[in-house]
Amino acid sequence: MQYNFDEVIDRSNTGSIKWHYTDDTIPLWVADMDFKAAQPILDSLQRVVEHGILGYTKQTDGLYQAIINWHSSRYGLSLTAEQIVFSPGVVPSISLMLNLFTEVGDAVLINDPIYAPFVTKTKLNGCKVISSALVEKQGRYEFDLADMEVKIKKNRVKVFLLCNPHNPGGRVWTADELQAVLELCKKYQVAVVSDEIHQDLTLRSHTFTPFLSLAKGYEHMTVGLTSMTKTFNVAGIKGSMIFVKDKALATQIKQQQQLNDEYELNLFAYTVMQSAYEQGGEWLEQALVYIEKNIDFTLQYLATHLPDIKVMRPEASYLVWLDCSAYADDDKALYDALRDAKVELNSGIQYGEEGHLKLRINVACPQSILAEGLSRVKQALA
């Protein structure tokens, strides 16, 4: 089936967080695609509705097998049903892991810049945020392992929250880079919680490596978090998975979930998850081709009209990291200028100090919308 990603679908007055405006603002911010979901997913939901009974639902053998097959065939990650724990979302899972691996006052290591909930959830769980800035080399981020080690040792860090692939920089960490992180964490007995929600959005010529696939002998201190929601643009249907290979740790996680009754998903989440992993591959392949074209379009537009913006081309996802320091000297003023031009991007400073004068733009939309949004960015900055 050929999908039409140029189709513009009116999302106003639908309760959409992305399209909540009362004016004609172009939203190029939150990680939510403006593409219709894959037809097999829509068909599976239709079948549920037509059945007419929406009662209590549990995971099925078919659902487990769909997840196992997807991750084995694409990433060589071997899983069993017992190693898959369901969760309402990756962010709730981060909080769950902090509950499990830390006590109030413990130190948690993150990188900077980083997805904002890494910081907020750490603080809300009573832990101390220890930040290690990523180093930009040849237009992409790298770990500063020496800095990470100093801070782990000095602060007695208990958990490293890893973003793999990285948000907002779009890095797909190589197996060698991840192996080096693993060795560092093993040295100081630091638990690794790897947020891998953008794994399936890895772009051509890059290879995603699940952190858990490297952690042999350290599985008792390692978990992987992922979801179908970003992959298939179904974020409104909550659902995610925790991958855990150590039996005792899996038991601890399930016991922790029982405290808050957070171990069940709803009927629609289970349905979407299974249909997506069984039949969504064709849609995803086409979506990635379109996204890459939009990335090229964005880079070419900015090079022509705003040539002093430094663009970090993503290796995964549809989120592009822009350094706008040549056009502004104040973060709020930069963001406000865009809003005045009726276009919204994510302000980089929300991702940490390294996000100063940077913006994150979401290019997963019909190219006609993207073109208009970029025109407004040009109006705001030029």
PEURJO-V242409 format. One line per field, one symbol per residue. phi: phi as a letter, one per 30 degrees, with the letter a starting at -180 (. if undefined). burial: I if it has 24 or more other C-alpha atoms within 12 Angstrom, else O. A space follows every 50 residues. Layout:
# PEURJO-V242409
phi=???
burial=???
This chain:
# PEURJO-V242409
phi=.cccdddccdcdhcidddcddcccdccbbedbdccddeeddddddddddd djccdebcdceddedddddddddcbicdbcedcccdbdaddedddddded cbcejdcbcbcbdaeededdddddciccdccbddcdbhiadbdcdddede ddddchecbccccbddbcdidcddeddddddeddddechcdcccdcdced cddeibbdcdeddcceibddbbbccaadddechbddcdlabccbccddde dddddddddchcccccedddddedddddbcedddedddddeddddedddd ddddcbdddcccddcaicccccccddcabbdddddddddddibbbddddd ckeddeicbccccdaedddddddddddeedcd
burial=OOOOIIOOOOOOOOOOOIIOOOOOIIIIIIIIIIIIIIIIIIOIIOOOOO OOOOOOOOIOOOIIIIIIIIIOOOIOIIIOIIIIIIIIIIIIIIIIIIII IIOOOIIIIIIIIIIIIIIIIIIOIOIIIIIIIIOOOOOIIIIIIOOIIO IIOOOIIIIIIIIIIIIIIIIIIIOOIIIIIIIIIIOIIIIIIIIIIIII IIIOOOIIIIIIIIIOOIIIIIIIIIIIIIIIIIIIIIIIIIIIIIOOII OOIIOIIOOOOIIIIIIIIIIIIIIIIIIIIOIIIIIIIIIIIIIOIIIO IIOOOIOOIIIIIIIIIIIIIIIIIOIIOOIOOIIOIIIOIIIIIIIIII IIOIIIIIIIIIIIIIIOIIIIIIIIIIOIIO
